[in-house]
């Protein structure tokens, strides 16, 4: 039997192999505990506030800030309150936007995502579409330590005005991991 001699103890090679196998099992188990989760969700939201300022470099150029509220429903039926704050830079009703979105769940847990996207008004259409992506920057409660990203696409179903508030429906795909406990 092969052995490794120490100062006062002799350890069989098979003992070291066993320790290696047990260590490898812990690594695999911990990796599985923090496995990647992919969830699809639908977010429906509306503009609460919007402030736009014209830019004097050309017709139809505006910059501004906005606030949105709504509801997110994941594919497994879990519901969360949605709140977003952001900025935009549009020329003739299209262009880039960016912001921060927060989902707050019934148990008080939250996720916060930093996102960016593009607002597009297709010729001949009256209402715009939007698409973008984001990254998780914080989680609380059961989402403490969340890491990952998301992508979204959506469309306006009403214009922003006195009677309607720029209602939007978005399809969201989230991919994230949580630290193992």
N, CA, C and O of each residue as an XYZ file, in Angstrom:
724
protein
N       0.841     -1.156      0.000
C       0.000      0.000      0.000
C       0.899      1.235      0.000
O       1.835      1.343      0.793
N       0.590      2.174     -0.919
C       1.392      3.392     -0.992
C       1.014      4.321      0.147
O      -0.158      4.418      0.511
N       1.980      4.991      0.698
C       1.727      5.913      1.806
C       2.584      7.151      1.654
O       3.596      7.161      0.952
N       2.142      8.202      2.341
C       2.941      9.414      2.439
C       3.354      9.512      3.892
O       2.512      9.480      4.790
N       4.640      9.629      4.120
C       5.126      9.655      5.486
C       5.242     11.085      5.978
O       5.813     11.945      5.305
N       4.712     11.321      7.122
C       4.815     12.616      7.769
C       5.758     12.483      8.932
O       6.532     11.529      9.012
N       5.696     13.432      9.832
C       6.585     13.373     10.984
C       6.296     12.157     11.849
O       7.195     11.374     12.159
N       5.024     12.004     12.240
C       4.722     10.883     13.113
C       3.594     10.027     12.572
O       3.330      8.955     13.117
N       2.904     10.474     11.494
C       1.749      9.731     10.983
C       1.995      9.315      9.548
O       2.703      9.991      8.802
N       1.413      8.217      9.178
C       1.434      7.751      7.806
C      -0.004      7.797      7.303
O      -0.886      7.207      7.926
N      -0.268      8.500      6.163
C      -1.613      8.633      5.615
C      -1.674      7.858      4.314
O      -0.879      8.111      3.408
N      -2.606      6.917      4.204
C      -2.732      6.185      2.949
C      -3.152      7.118      1.805
O      -3.907      8.067      2.020
N      -2.667      6.848      0.606
C      -3.027      7.624     -0.580
C      -4.536      7.603     -0.756
O      -5.122      8.608     -1.157
N      -5.172      6.479     -0.465
C      -6.631      6.385     -0.637
C      -7.352      7.370      0.288
O      -8.439      7.838     -0.049
N      -6.789      7.680      1.407
C      -7.372      8.678      2.313
C      -7.351     10.059      1.675
O      -8.317     10.815      1.784
N      -6.227     10.393      0.996
C      -6.142     11.676      0.300
C      -7.122     11.730     -0.873
O      -7.736     12.768     -1.119
N      -7.272     10.616     -1.597
C      -8.226     10.553     -2.701
C      -9.643     10.763     -2.168
O     -10.442     11.464     -2.789
N      -9.953     10.161     -1.030
C     -11.275     10.317     -0.414
C     -11.540     11.765     -0.025
O     -12.640     12.275     -0.239
N     -10.547     12.424      0.541
C     -10.697     13.835      0.907
C     -10.931     14.679     -0.337
O     -11.757     15.593     -0.327
N     -10.198     14.372     -1.418
C     -10.376     15.095     -2.676
C     -11.797     14.912     -3.208
O     -12.419     15.884     -3.638
N     -12.318     13.697     -3.186
C     -13.668     13.414     -3.697
C     -14.718     14.151     -2.863
O     -15.654     14.724     -3.420
N     -14.576     14.144     -1.556
C     -15.521     14.854     -0.688
C     -15.456     16.356     -0.955
O     -16.492     17.019     -1.011
N     -14.252     16.898     -1.120
C     -14.104     18.327     -1.422
C     -14.765     18.664     -2.752
O     -15.447     19.682     -2.863
N     -14.571     17.825     -3.756
C     -15.177     18.064     -5.069
C     -16.701     18.022     -4.958
O     -17.383     18.809     -5.613
N     -17.240     17.128     -4.149
C     -18.688     17.035     -3.953
C     -19.218     18.339     -3.362
O     -20.262     18.825     -3.798
N     -18.523     18.917     -2.377
C     -18.947     20.192     -1.785
C     -18.938     21.309     -2.819
O     -19.846     22.141     -2.829
N     -17.937     21.345     -3.684
C     -17.881     22.373     -4.720
C     -19.068     22.230     -5.664
O     -19.710     23.228     -5.991
N     -19.378     21.012     -6.111
C     -20.510     20.781     -7.004
C     -21.813     21.143     -6.296
O     -22.668     21.794     -6.895
N     -21.984     20.744     -5.049
C     -23.203     21.040     -4.303
C     -23.392     22.546     -4.168
O     -24.496     23.045     -4.387
N     -22.343     23.278     -3.811
C     -22.452     24.724     -3.647
C     -22.722     25.416     -4.979
O     -23.435     26.420     -5.005
N     -22.180     24.917     -6.074
C     -22.455     25.483     -7.384
C     -23.916     25.270     -7.742
O     -24.549     26.172     -8.290
N     -24.465     24.098     -7.444
C     -25.863     23.830     -7.733
C     -26.770     24.678     -6.859
O     -27.833     25.091     -7.322
N     -26.400     24.954     -5.623
C     -27.220     25.764     -4.730
C     -27.346     27.180     -5.259
O     -28.358     27.836     -5.011
N     -26.356     27.668     -5.977
C     -26.386     29.024     -6.527
C     -26.677     28.973     -8.030
O     -26.219     29.832     -8.783
N     -27.433     27.973     -8.457
C     -27.680     27.763     -9.878
C     -28.366     28.969    -10.514
O     -29.063     29.738     -9.852
N     -28.149     29.104    -11.794
C     -28.731     30.203    -12.550
C     -30.239     30.002    -12.687
O     -30.702     28.899    -12.978
N     -30.989     31.062    -12.477
C     -32.439     31.034    -12.614
C     -32.832     31.916    -13.787
O     -32.362     33.046    -13.912
N     -33.682     31.399    -14.632
C     -34.205     32.184    -15.748
C     -35.709     32.306    -15.530
O     -36.411     31.302    -15.416
N     -36.193     33.530    -15.472
C     -37.618     33.764    -15.282
C     -38.117     34.721    -16.347
O     -37.431     35.665    -16.738
N     -39.301     34.458    -16.794
C     -39.971     35.384    -17.699
C     -41.059     36.080    -16.902
O     -41.661     35.492    -16.004
N     -41.306     37.343    -17.240
C     -42.324     38.116    -16.538
C     -42.964     39.100    -17.498
O     -42.442     39.378    -18.577
N     -44.096     39.613    -17.081
C     -44.762     40.676    -17.819
C     -44.906     41.842    -16.857
O     -45.379     41.670    -15.734
N     -44.499     43.035    -17.293
C     -44.623     44.249    -16.488
C     -45.576     45.182    -17.218
O     -45.398     45.470    -18.402
N     -46.580     45.647    -16.504
C     -47.515     46.634    -17.020
C     -47.339     47.885    -16.179
O     -47.425     47.819    -14.953
N     -47.094     49.033    -16.820
C     -46.823     50.245    -16.051
C     -47.294     51.490    -16.791
O     -47.627     51.441    -17.975
N     -47.313     52.602    -16.069
C     -47.735     53.877    -16.630
C     -46.847     54.994    -16.090
O     -46.181     54.836    -15.067
N     -46.848     56.123    -16.793
C     -46.063     57.276    -16.366
C     -46.776     57.994    -15.222
O     -47.947     58.354    -15.334
N     -46.053     58.195    -14.127
C     -46.560     58.955    -12.991
C     -46.175     60.420    -13.172
O     -46.977     61.326    -12.946
N     -44.922     60.630    -13.588
C     -44.396     61.977    -13.828
C     -43.501     61.938    -15.043
O     -42.837     60.937    -15.312
N     -43.489     63.030    -15.771
C     -42.532     63.209    -16.859
C     -42.261     64.702    -16.987
O     -43.188     65.511    -17.014
N     -40.998     65.053    -17.062
C     -40.560     66.438    -17.257
C     -39.657     66.450    -18.487
O     -38.648     65.746    -18.526
N     -40.014     67.242    -19.482
C     -39.238     67.317    -20.709
C     -38.782     68.754    -20.942
O     -39.533     69.701    -20.709
N     -37.549     68.902    -21.402
C     -36.978     70.217    -21.697
C     -36.480     70.194    -23.138
O     -35.713     69.307    -23.512
N     -36.909     71.166    -23.958
C     -36.429     71.214    -25.349
C     -34.942     71.550    -25.422
O     -34.429     72.357    -24.645
N     -34.271     70.918    -26.364
C     -32.863     71.214    -26.641
C     -32.851     72.061    -27.912
O     -33.537     71.735    -28.881
N     -32.074     73.145    -27.912
C     -32.124     74.103    -29.027
C     -31.273     73.710    -30.237
O     -30.999     74.554    -31.090
N     -30.852     72.445    -30.327
C     -30.011     72.048    -31.461
C     -30.805     71.572    -32.672
O     -30.225     71.309    -33.726
N     -32.112     71.461    -32.536
C     -32.909     71.019    -33.674
C     -34.347     70.775    -33.271
O     -34.677     70.696    -32.087
N     -35.190     70.656    -34.270
C     -36.612     70.446    -34.024
C     -36.885     69.070    -33.409
O     -36.355     68.056    -33.863
N     -37.709     69.057    -32.382
C     -38.149     67.802    -31.776
C     -37.161     67.144    -30.839
O     -37.363     65.993    -30.453
N     -36.090     67.842    -30.455
C     -35.108     67.254    -29.540
C     -35.467     67.659    -28.107
O     -35.558     68.846    -27.792
N     -35.671     66.654    -27.241
C     -35.974     66.901    -25.835
C     -35.164     65.967    -24.949
O     -34.820     64.852    -25.340
N     -34.872     66.442    -23.764
C     -34.282     65.598    -22.719
C     -35.212     65.685    -21.519
O     -35.955     66.654    -21.363
N     -35.161     64.670    -20.680
C     -36.062     64.727    -19.537
C     -35.877     63.597    -18.554
O     -34.996     62.748    -18.681
N     -36.756     63.630    -17.565
C     -36.787     62.603    -16.519
C     -38.206     62.050    -16.439
O     -39.173     62.712    -16.816
N     -38.306     60.824    -15.940
C     -39.634     60.207    -15.816
C     -39.692     59.306    -14.590
O     -38.669     58.899    -14.040
N     -40.910     59.011    -14.184
C     -41.185     58.043    -13.122
C     -42.340     57.177    -13.596
O     -43.336     57.681    -14.116
N     -42.200     55.879    -13.414
C     -43.238     54.909    -13.800
C     -43.621     54.051    -12.606
O     -42.794     53.801    -11.729
N     -44.848     53.606    -12.565
C     -45.335     52.647    -11.568
C     -46.162     51.591    -12.282
O     -46.730     51.827    -13.348
N     -46.210     50.421    -11.660
C     -47.017     49.359    -12.235
C     -46.884     48.071    -11.462
O     -46.593     48.062    -10.266
N     -47.105     46.976    -12.179
C     -47.109     45.646    -11.578
C     -46.338     44.691    -12.483
O     -46.472     44.728    -13.706
N     -45.524     43.830    -11.857
C     -44.835     42.762    -12.575
C     -45.413     41.422    -12.147
O     -45.639     41.192    -10.959
N     -45.651     40.540    -13.106
C     -46.163     39.201    -12.817
C     -45.231     38.200    -13.487
O     -45.082     38.206    -14.709
N     -44.600     37.334    -12.682
C     -43.674     36.341    -13.250
C     -44.437     35.134    -13.781
O     -45.620     34.961    -13.490
N     -43.762     34.312    -14.550
C     -44.391     33.155    -15.179
C     -44.961     32.164    -14.169
O     -45.857     31.388    -14.503
N     -44.446     32.181    -12.927
C     -44.992     31.292    -11.893
C     -46.124     31.944    -11.107
O     -46.608     31.374    -10.129
N     -46.556     33.157    -11.534
C     -47.691     33.826    -10.921
C     -47.354     34.780     -9.789
O     -48.249     35.435     -9.254
N     -46.076     34.875     -9.410
C     -45.705     35.795     -8.341
C     -45.853     37.235     -8.815
O     -45.447     37.575     -9.926
N     -46.440     38.083     -7.962
C     -46.727     39.478     -8.300
C     -45.820     40.392     -7.494
O     -45.548     40.134     -6.322
N     -45.349     41.469     -8.132
C     -44.513     42.464     -7.448
C     -44.911     43.857     -7.907
O     -45.333     44.047     -9.048
N     -44.775     44.832     -7.010
C     -44.985     46.231     -7.376
C     -43.757     46.712     -8.135
O     -42.629     46.408     -7.749
N     -43.971     47.464     -9.217
C     -42.895     47.970    -10.067
C     -42.798     49.480     -9.915
O     -43.813     50.177     -9.911
N     -41.573     49.982     -9.790
C     -41.318     51.423     -9.714
C     -40.028     51.699    -10.470
O     -39.020     51.032    -10.240
N     -40.049     52.679    -11.374
C     -38.860     53.008    -12.157
C     -38.676     54.522    -12.235
O     -39.639     55.287    -12.289
N     -37.405     54.923    -12.240
C     -37.010     56.321    -12.400
C     -35.949     56.364    -13.487
O     -35.055     55.518    -13.522
N     -36.044     57.356    -14.380
C     -35.039     57.386    -15.430
C     -34.955     58.702    -16.166
O     -35.650     59.668    -15.849
N     -34.079     58.711    -17.163
C     -33.868     59.877    -18.018
C     -33.990     59.452    -19.479
O     -33.862     58.273    -19.807
N     -34.240     60.432    -20.353
C     -34.329     60.136    -21.780
C     -33.732     61.285    -22.579
O     -33.582     62.401    -22.083
N     -33.394     60.980    -23.836
C     -32.846     61.960    -24.778
C     -33.444     61.619    -26.142
O     -32.892     60.799    -26.875
N     -34.570     62.245    -26.482
C     -35.330     61.885    -27.679
C     -35.252     62.958    -28.757
O     -35.235     64.156    -28.475
N     -35.207     62.494    -29.983
C     -35.366     63.367    -31.148
C     -36.556     62.828    -31.921
O     -36.553     61.686    -32.380
N     -37.579     63.674    -32.058
C     -38.815     63.299    -32.753
C     -39.390     61.993    -32.199
O     -39.687     61.062    -32.947
N     -39.537     61.948    -30.895
C     -40.203     60.857    -30.171
C     -39.467     59.521    -30.183
O     -40.088     58.473    -30.009
N     -38.158     59.547    -30.384
C     -37.401     58.300    -30.273
C     -35.967     58.574    -29.842
O     -35.434     59.663    -30.050
N     -35.352     57.551    -29.233
C     -33.983     57.696    -28.776
C     -33.714     56.871    -27.531
O     -34.523     56.029    -27.143
N     -32.567     57.120    -26.908
C     -32.163     56.309    -25.752
C     -32.809     56.766    -24.438
O     -33.178     57.928    -24.266
N     -32.927     55.810    -23.533
C     -33.357     56.101    -22.167
C     -32.566     55.198    -21.235
O     -32.011     54.185    -21.660
N     -32.519     55.566    -19.980
C     -31.832     54.755    -18.967
C     -32.473     55.026    -17.628
O     -33.142     56.042    -17.442
N     -32.266     54.109    -16.688
C     -32.848     54.325    -15.377
C     -32.622     53.171    -14.429
O     -31.769     52.309    -14.638
N     -33.424     53.190    -13.375
C     -33.369     52.190    -12.314
C     -34.776     51.675    -12.071
O     -35.709     52.459    -11.897
N     -34.926     50.371    -12.058
C     -36.225     49.757    -11.804
C     -36.167     48.907    -10.552
O     -35.183     48.211    -10.301
N     -37.233     48.972     -9.768
C     -37.301     48.182     -8.536
C     -38.580     47.365     -8.528
O     -39.660     47.872     -8.833
N     -38.446     46.098     -8.177
C     -39.594     45.232     -7.926
C     -39.649     44.967     -6.431
O     -38.644     44.597     -5.823
N     -40.826     45.156     -5.835
C     -41.024     44.896     -4.404
C     -42.071     43.796     -4.278
O     -43.194     43.931     -4.764
N     -41.686     42.705     -3.616
C     -42.531     41.518     -3.492
C     -43.338     41.551     -2.197
O     -43.047     42.327     -1.287
N     -44.348     40.700     -2.131
C     -45.261     40.637     -0.986
C     -44.526     40.427      0.343
O     -44.942     40.959      1.372
N     -43.440     39.657      0.321
C     -42.683     39.393      1.562
C     -41.726     40.528      1.915
O     -40.999     40.428      2.904
N     -41.710     41.612      1.125
C     -40.840     42.754      1.388
C     -39.497     42.683      0.675
O     -38.755     43.665      0.677
N     -39.166     41.551      0.065
C     -37.919     41.415     -0.694
C     -37.965     42.332     -1.918
O     -39.034     42.585     -2.474
N     -36.788     42.829     -2.334
C     -36.728     43.709     -3.502
C     -35.577     43.321     -4.417
O     -34.610     42.688     -3.993
N     -35.701     43.711     -5.669
C     -34.581     43.675     -6.614
C     -34.511     45.047     -7.269
O     -35.536     45.667     -7.554
N     -33.287     45.514     -7.505
C     -33.086     46.784     -8.193
C     -32.193     46.525     -9.398
O     -31.147     45.884     -9.294
N     -32.628     47.034    -10.537
C     -31.920     46.841    -11.798
C     -31.592     48.196    -12.401
O     -32.426     49.102    -12.414
N     -30.371     48.327    -12.899
C     -29.983     49.496    -13.687
C     -30.153     49.085    -15.142
O     -29.609     48.065    -15.565
N     -30.910     49.874    -15.917
C     -31.206     49.477    -17.292
C     -30.968     50.612    -18.282
O     -30.834     51.776    -17.902
N     -30.919     50.243    -19.556
C     -30.858     51.200    -20.652
C     -31.592     50.588    -21.839
O     -31.669     49.369    -21.988
N     -32.125     51.468    -22.675
C     -32.880     50.959    -23.802
C     -33.066     52.009    -24.872
O     -32.498     53.099    -24.814
N     -33.881     51.650    -25.856
C     -34.174     52.533    -26.978
C     -35.683     52.596    -27.182
O     -36.375     51.578    -27.157
N     -36.157     53.775    -27.376
C     -37.555     54.087    -27.620
C     -37.677     54.330    -29.121
O     -36.967     55.180    -29.658
N     -38.563     53.600    -29.818
C     -38.645     53.684    -31.272
C     -40.074     53.951    -31.718
O     -41.010     53.311    -31.240
N     -40.237     54.884    -32.622
C     -41.533     55.148    -33.239
C     -41.419     54.757    -34.710
O     -40.801     55.464    -35.506
N     -42.014     53.638    -35.053
C     -41.961     53.121    -36.420
C     -42.804     54.013    -37.330
O     -43.919     54.383    -36.961
N     -42.291     54.367    -38.520
C     -43.078     55.191    -39.450
C     -44.461     54.565    -39.688
O     -44.593     53.365    -39.926
N     -45.479     55.421    -39.615
C     -46.843     54.950    -39.823
C     -47.533     54.503    -38.546
O     -48.753     54.334    -38.532
N     -46.780     54.311    -37.478
C     -47.362     53.896    -36.197
C     -47.609     55.129    -35.334
O     -46.883     56.117    -35.436
N     -48.628     55.072    -34.489
C     -48.934     56.188    -33.598
C     -48.304     56.017    -32.223
O     -48.056     56.999    -31.524
N     -48.047     54.774    -31.837
C     -47.496     54.505    -30.508
C     -46.136     53.826    -30.618
O     -45.935     52.980    -31.490
N     -45.202     54.189    -29.743
C     -43.837     53.661    -29.820
C     -43.676     52.268    -29.198
O     -44.544     51.766    -28.484
N     -42.533     51.683    -29.504
C     -42.093     50.445    -28.862
C     -40.804     50.753    -28.116
O     -40.192     51.800    -28.322
N     -40.397     49.831    -27.247
C     -39.154     50.005    -26.512
C     -38.495     48.660    -26.304
O     -39.160     47.625    -26.276
N     -37.174     48.682    -26.159
C     -36.409     47.466    -25.916
C     -35.123     47.855    -25.206
O     -34.612     48.962    -25.374
N     -34.611     46.924    -24.411
C     -33.371     47.221    -23.712
C     -32.899     46.074    -22.861
O     -33.377     44.945    -22.969
N     -31.935     46.395    -22.000
C     -31.345     45.387    -21.125
C     -30.899     46.055    -19.831
O     -30.822     47.281    -19.745
N     -30.611     45.242    -18.837
C     -30.176     45.791    -17.562
C     -29.407     44.790    -16.743
O     -29.255     43.629    -17.124
N     -28.922     45.261    -15.606
C     -28.113     44.437    -14.711
C     -28.607     44.631    -13.278
O     -28.898     45.750    -12.855
N     -28.696     43.522    -12.536
C     -29.058     43.600    -11.119
C     -27.949     44.323    -10.366
O     -26.775     43.978    -10.500
N     -28.326     45.336     -9.565
C     -27.320     46.043     -8.772
C     -27.544     45.854     -7.277
O     -26.660     46.162     -6.477
N     -28.731     45.344     -6.883
C     -28.994     45.131     -5.463
C     -30.214     44.249     -5.291
O     -31.127     44.243     -6.117
N     -30.205     43.505     -4.196
C     -31.369     42.733     -3.796
C     -31.464     42.740     -2.285
O     -30.449     42.831     -1.594
N     -32.678     42.645     -1.770
C     -32.870     42.547     -0.316
C     -33.726     41.330     -0.016
O     -34.337     40.748     -0.912
N     -33.764     40.949      1.269
C     -34.552     39.777      1.658
C     -34.041     38.541      0.965
O     -32.838     38.282      0.968
N     -34.930     37.773      0.371
C     -34.522     36.524     -0.295
C     -33.689     36.760     -1.548
O     -33.138     35.814     -2.110
N     -33.589     38.023     -1.996
C     -32.763     38.358     -3.152
C     -31.437     39.007     -2.757
O     -30.731     39.542     -3.612
N     -31.099     38.965     -1.488
C     -29.822     39.526     -1.009
C     -28.670     38.881     -1.779
O     -28.571     37.655     -1.836
N     -27.804     39.700     -2.370
C     -26.645     39.189     -3.098
C     -26.931     38.761     -4.531
O     -26.080     38.133     -5.160
N     -28.103     39.083     -5.062
C     -28.452     38.686     -6.431
C     -27.434     39.243     -7.431
O     -26.956     40.369     -7.286
N     -27.115     38.449     -8.432
C     -26.235     38.842     -9.548
C     -26.911     38.369    -10.827
O     -27.482     37.280    -10.871
N     -26.844     39.189    -11.861
C     -27.418     38.747    -13.122
C     -27.832     39.900    -13.995
O     -27.431     41.044    -13.783
N     -28.651     39.576    -14.992
C     -29.087     40.585    -15.940
C     -30.497     40.295    -16.412
O     -31.095     39.277    -16.065
N     -31.012     41.216    -17.213
C     -32.350     41.050    -17.765
C     -32.427     41.753    -19.113
O     -31.602     42.608    -19.433
N     -33.429     41.378    -19.891
C     -33.705     42.060    -21.144
C     -35.216     42.265    -21.228
O     -35.989     41.525    -20.620
N     -35.620     43.274    -21.986
C     -37.050     43.563    -22.080
C     -37.393     44.128    -23.447
O     -36.546     44.684    -24.145
N     -38.651     43.970    -23.806
C     -39.204     44.614    -24.995
C     -40.665     44.893    -24.691
O     -41.318     44.142    -23.966
N     -41.163     45.969    -25.248
C     -42.538     46.312    -24.950
C     -43.124     47.288    -25.936
O     -42.480     47.715    -26.895
N     -44.381     47.632    -25.664
C     -45.071     48.574    -26.529
C     -46.057     49.395    -25.711
O     -46.622     48.937    -24.718
N     -46.234     50.609    -26.164
C     -47.254     51.462    -25.563
C     -48.621     50.953    -26.003
O     -48.799     50.542    -27.149
N     -49.592     50.984    -25.077
C     -50.962     50.629    -25.448
C     -51.872     51.852    -25.393
O     -52.981     51.827    -25.927
N     -51.402     52.932    -24.743
C     -52.097     54.226    -24.768
C     -51.046     55.324    -24.835
O     -49.928     55.139    -24.354
N     -51.391     56.468    -25.428
C     -50.441     57.586    -25.450
C     -50.407     58.283    -24.094
O     -51.293     58.081    -23.262
N     -49.385     59.099    -23.877
C     -49.340     59.903    -22.664
C     -50.152     61.163    -22.906
O     -49.923     61.875    -23.884
N     -51.093     61.441    -22.027
C     -51.932     62.628    -22.151
C     -52.727     62.831    -20.884
O     -52.460     62.197    -19.863
N     -53.717     63.726    -20.953
C     -54.534     64.031    -19.772
C     -55.373     62.833    -19.334
O     -55.545     62.596    -18.138
N     -55.889     62.084    -20.294
C     -56.770     60.968    -19.959
C     -56.033     59.644    -19.787
O     -56.438     58.811    -18.977
N     -54.971     59.446    -20.531
C     -54.193     58.209    -20.409
C     -52.771     58.578    -20.026
O     -52.330     59.701    -20.272
N     -52.066     57.657    -19.436
C     -50.745     57.968    -18.858
C     -49.602     57.203    -19.504
O     -48.632     56.861    -18.828
N     -49.696     56.931    -20.787
C     -48.595     56.251    -21.454
C     -48.410     54.836    -20.930
O     -47.309     54.436    -20.549
N     -49.514     54.081    -20.918
C     -49.472     52.705    -20.424
C     -48.609     51.840    -21.332
O     -48.696     51.924    -22.557
N     -47.777     51.011    -20.716
C     -46.844     50.150    -21.437
C     -46.974     48.717    -20.930
O     -47.190     48.490    -19.739
N     -46.843     47.754    -21.835
C     -46.749     46.338    -21.482
C     -45.401     45.851    -21.975
O     -45.067     46.012    -23.149
N     -44.609     45.242    -21.062
C     -43.267     44.753    -21.413
C     -43.137     43.265    -21.102
O     -43.648     42.778    -20.094
N     -42.456     42.568    -21.972
C     -42.054     41.179    -21.739
C     -40.615     41.230    -21.227
O     -39.765     41.886    -21.830
N     -40.341     40.547    -20.131
C     -39.038     40.614    -19.473
C     -38.483     39.202    -19.310
O     -39.209     38.279    -18.940
N     -37.194     39.043    -19.589
C     -36.489     37.796    -19.300
C     -35.366     38.120    -18.331
O     -34.506     38.951    -18.621
N     -35.377     37.459    -17.174
C     -34.379     37.691    -16.126
C     -33.504     36.457    -15.973
O     -34.013     35.337    -15.929
N     -32.222     36.647    -15.892
C     -31.287     35.545    -15.642
C     -30.424     35.969    -14.454
O     -29.712     36.970    -14.520
N     -30.496     35.193    -13.365
C     -29.764     35.606    -12.165
C     -29.340     34.412    -11.313
O     -29.842     33.299    -11.469
N     -28.413     34.676    -10.419
C     -27.996     33.693     -9.427
C     -28.097     34.354     -8.051
O     -27.977     35.569     -7.901
N     -28.317     33.514     -7.078
C     -28.332     33.949     -5.680
C     -27.225     33.224     -4.943
O     -26.919     32.076     -5.267
N     -26.617     33.873     -3.954
C     -25.559     33.190     -3.217
C     -26.129     31.982     -2.457
O     -27.267     32.012     -1.988
N     -25.336     30.943     -2.347
C     -25.789     29.782     -1.586
C     -25.777     30.127     -0.103
O     -24.988     30.950      0.362
N     -26.661     29.485      0.611
C     -26.808     29.792      2.049
C     -26.075     28.806      2.909
O     -26.096     28.919      4.134
